[in-house]
Amino acid sequence: MSYGASLYVRLITGMPVKDSTAGFVCYRREVLQTMRLEEVHFKGYAFQIEMKYTAYCLGFTVVEVPIAFEDSCPRYLQDEYLDLQRGLHWSREATLVA
């Protein structure tokens, strides 16, 4: 994801994560058992952000372990970006209501 989009996610969510869609993601059992996984709404980049943001809001520590993908498929980027925008809007509203 671009630097600008990652900065946008950091500003909106307040998460101390430089790239909320990158890295190998592992969750402790406690984290997944605490989350309401049936309420996860998004796919792709937005899914990764939603999962990390939910863990962060529940008080768990989010740590980055970056990795690199050589084969990227640009035709999917527009859909992923739109999912990201919807996800951030939903997360922001959910935070303000709660």
Backbone as numpy.savetxt, mean C-alpha at the origin, in Angstrom:
# Nx Ny Nz CAx CAy CAz Cx Cy Cz
7.08 2.02 -8.97 6.23 3.18 -8.97 7.12 4.41 -8.97
6.64 5.49 -9.49 7.46 6.69 -9.61 7.72 7.32 -8.24
8.77 8.12 -8.22 9.11 8.84 -6.98 7.95 9.73 -6.55
7.34 10.42 -7.53 6.24 11.34 -7.22 5.05 10.63 -6.59
4.70 9.48 -7.15 3.58 8.72 -6.60 3.90 8.20 -5.20
5.12 7.77 -5.00 5.53 7.29 -3.67 5.50 8.42 -2.65
5.93 9.59 -3.05 5.87 10.76 -2.17 4.42 11.09 -1.83
3.57 11.02 -2.83 2.13 11.28 -2.63 1.56 10.32 -1.58
1.88 9.04 -1.70 1.39 8.04 -0.73 1.90 8.37 0.66
3.17 8.74 0.79 3.74 9.09 2.10 3.02 10.29 2.70
2.75 11.29 1.88 2.10 12.50 2.39 0.66 12.24 2.83
-0.06 11.44 2.06 -1.47 11.16 2.37 -1.61 10.22 3.56
-0.79 9.18 3.62 -0.94 8.16 4.67 -0.13 8.44 5.92
0.97 9.17 5.77 1.86 9.40 6.91 2.76 8.22 7.21
2.72 7.18 6.35 3.57 6.01 6.59 5.04 6.36 6.36
5.93 5.86 7.21 7.36 6.11 7.03 7.99 5.12 6.05
7.41 5.01 4.85 7.86 4.06 3.84 8.19 4.84 2.58
9.39 4.63 2.04 9.80 5.38 0.84 9.10 4.90 -0.42
8.87 3.60 -0.57 8.16 3.08 -1.72 7.19 2.02 -1.24
5.95 2.41 -1.12 4.94 1.54 -0.50 4.53 0.35 -1.36
5.02 0.26 -2.60 4.67 -0.88 -3.46 5.87 -1.78 -3.74
7.03 -1.45 -3.22 8.25 -2.20 -3.55 8.66 -3.12 -2.41
9.48 -4.10 -2.74 10.07 -4.96 -1.73 9.34 -6.27 -1.58
9.99 -7.18 -0.92 9.42 -8.48 -0.62 8.60 -8.31 0.65
7.32 -8.62 0.60 6.43 -8.34 1.73 6.17 -9.61 2.52
6.45 -9.55 3.79 6.16 -10.64 4.72 5.34 -10.06 5.86
4.35 -10.80 6.27 3.53 -10.37 7.41 3.60 -11.44 8.49
3.76 -11.02 9.72 3.69 -11.95 10.83 2.24 -12.43 10.98
2.08 -13.61 11.49 0.74 -14.18 11.66 -0.15 -13.23 12.47
0.41 -12.64 13.50 -0.34 -11.71 14.36 -0.93 -10.55 13.56
-0.16 -10.04 12.60 -0.63 -8.92 11.77 -1.83 -9.36 10.95
-1.71 -10.49 10.26 -2.79 -10.97 9.39 -4.03 -11.36 10.19
-3.82 -11.89 11.39 -4.97 -12.25 12.23 -5.67 -11.02 12.78
-4.94 -9.93 12.93 -5.53 -8.69 13.44 -6.30 -7.95 12.35
-5.84 -8.03 11.11 -6.49 -7.35 9.99 -7.81 -8.04 9.65
-8.72 -7.28 9.10 -9.96 -7.84 8.57 -9.75 -8.05 7.07
-9.17 -9.16 6.71 -8.77 -9.41 5.32 -9.96 -9.43 4.37
-11.14 -9.76 4.86 -12.32 -9.75 4.00 -12.70 -8.33 3.58
-12.15 -7.33 4.26 -12.44 -5.94 3.92 -11.38 -5.30 3.02
-10.40 -6.07 2.57 -9.40 -5.56 1.64 -10.07 -5.39 0.28
-9.95 -4.19 -0.31 -10.71 -3.86 -1.51 -9.93 -3.86 -2.80
-8.62 -3.68 -2.75 -7.88 -3.35 -3.96 -6.97 -4.46 -4.44
-6.46 -4.27 -5.67 -5.55 -5.20 -6.30 -4.31 -4.44 -6.75
-3.23 -5.17 -7.06 -2.03 -4.53 -7.60 -1.36 -3.60 -6.60
-0.88 -2.47 -7.10 -0.17 -1.51 -6.25 -1.04 -1.04 -5.09
-2.30 -0.76 -5.38 -3.19 -0.27 -4.32 -3.38 -1.31 -3.23
-3.40 -2.61 -3.60 -3.51 -3.67 -2.60 -2.31 -3.63 -1.66
-1.11 -3.49 -2.23 0.10 -3.46 -1.41 0.06 -2.27 -0.45
-0.39 -1.14 -0.95 -0.46 0.06 -0.11 -1.52 -0.13 0.97
-2.68 -0.66 0.60 -3.75 -0.86 1.57 -3.31 -1.80 2.70
-2.64 -2.88 2.34 -2.18 -3.84 3.35 -1.17 -3.19 4.30
-0.19 -2.49 3.74 0.82 -1.84 4.58 0.20 -0.74 5.43
-0.71 0.03 4.84 -1.35 1.12 5.57 -2.21 0.56 6.71
-2.92 -0.53 6.45 -3.73 -1.14 7.49 -2.86 -1.63 8.64
-1.76 -2.31 8.31 -0.84 -2.77 9.36 -0.28 -1.59 10.14
0.08 -0.53 9.45 0.63 0.68 10.08 -0.42 1.30 11.02
-1.66 1.41 10.56 -2.72 1.99 11.39 -3.03 1.14 12.62
-2.81 -0.16 12.51 -3.03 -1.05 13.64 -1.86 -1.05 14.62
-0.83 -0.26 14.32 0.30 -0.12 15.24 1.47 -1.05 14.99
1.43 -1.79 13.88 2.53 -2.69 13.56 3.64 -1.92 12.83
4.86 -2.43 12.90 6.00 -1.81 12.24 6.08 -2.29 10.80
6.27 -1.34 9.87 6.42 -1.66 8.46 7.88 -1.40 8.08
8.55 -2.41 7.55 9.96 -2.31 7.19 10.11 -2.60 5.70
10.93 -1.82 5.01 11.16 -2.02 3.58 12.36 -2.92 3.31
12.19 -3.83 2.38 13.27 -4.66 1.88 13.16 -4.60 0.36
13.83 -3.64 -0.28 13.66 -3.44 -1.72 14.19 -4.59 -2.58
13.48 -4.83 -3.70 13.92 -5.77 -4.72 13.69 -5.13 -6.08
14.27 -5.68 -7.13 14.12 -5.12 -8.47 13.50 -6.14 -9.41
12.56 -5.69 -10.23 11.95 -6.53 -11.25 12.47 -6.07 -12.60
12.97 -6.98 -13.40 13.50 -6.61 -14.71 12.41 -6.51 -15.76
11.43 -7.40 -15.73 10.36 -7.38 -16.73 9.15 -6.65 -16.16
8.89 -5.49 -16.72 7.75 -4.69 -16.31 6.78 -4.61 -17.48
5.52 -4.58 -17.22 4.51 -4.55 -18.27 3.78 -3.21 -18.23
4.24 -2.22 -19.00 3.69 -0.86 -18.94 2.20 -0.75 -19.21
1.60 -1.69 -19.97 0.17 -1.55 -20.30 -0.71 -1.63 -19.06
-0.18 -2.20 -17.98 -0.97 -2.31 -16.76 -0.82 -1.09 -15.85
0.13 -0.25 -16.10 0.41 0.84 -15.18 -0.75 1.81 -15.02
-1.48 2.12 -16.08 -2.59 3.05 -15.97 -3.67 2.50 -15.03
-4.04 1.23 -15.18 -5.03 0.63 -14.30 -4.55 0.61 -12.86
-3.27 0.29 -12.67 -2.70 0.26 -11.31 -2.75 1.65 -10.68
-2.45 2.68 -11.47 -2.46 4.05 -10.95 -3.87 4.46 -10.55
-4.86 4.11 -11.37 -6.25 4.43 -11.03 -6.68 3.70 -9.76
-6.27 2.44 -9.61 -6.54 1.70 -8.38 -5.90 2.39 -7.18
-4.68 2.86 -7.37 -3.96 3.57 -6.31 -4.73 4.81 -5.88
-5.19 5.60 -6.84 -5.93 6.82 -6.51 -7.20 6.49 -5.75
-7.95 5.49 -6.21 -9.18 5.09 -5.52 -8.86 4.61 -4.11
-7.78 3.83 -3.97 -7.40 3.29 -2.68 -7.02 4.37 -1.68
-6.26 5.34 -2.13 -5.85 6.42 -1.23 -7.04 7.26 -0.83
-7.96 7.50 -1.78 -9.15 8.28 -1.46 -9.99 7.53 -0.42
-10.19 6.20 -0.63 -10.96 5.40 0.30 -10.29 5.36 1.66
-8.98 5.14 1.70 -8.25 5.05 2.97 -8.33 6.36 3.72
-8.21 7.46 3.02 -8.29 8.79 3.65 -9.66 9.01 4.26
-10.74 8.66 3.51 -12.09 8.80 4.04 -12.32 7.90 5.23
-11.84 6.67 5.17 -12.01 5.73 6.27 -11.30 6.24 7.52
-10.14 6.83 7.35 -9.38 7.37 8.48 -10.11 8.55 9.11
-10.69 9.42 8.27 -11.38 10.59 8.78 -12.67 10.22 9.48
-13.34 9.17 9.03 -14.60 8.74 9.65 -14.34 8.05 10.95
-13.29 7.24 11.00 -12.99 6.45 12.21 -12.52 7.34 13.28
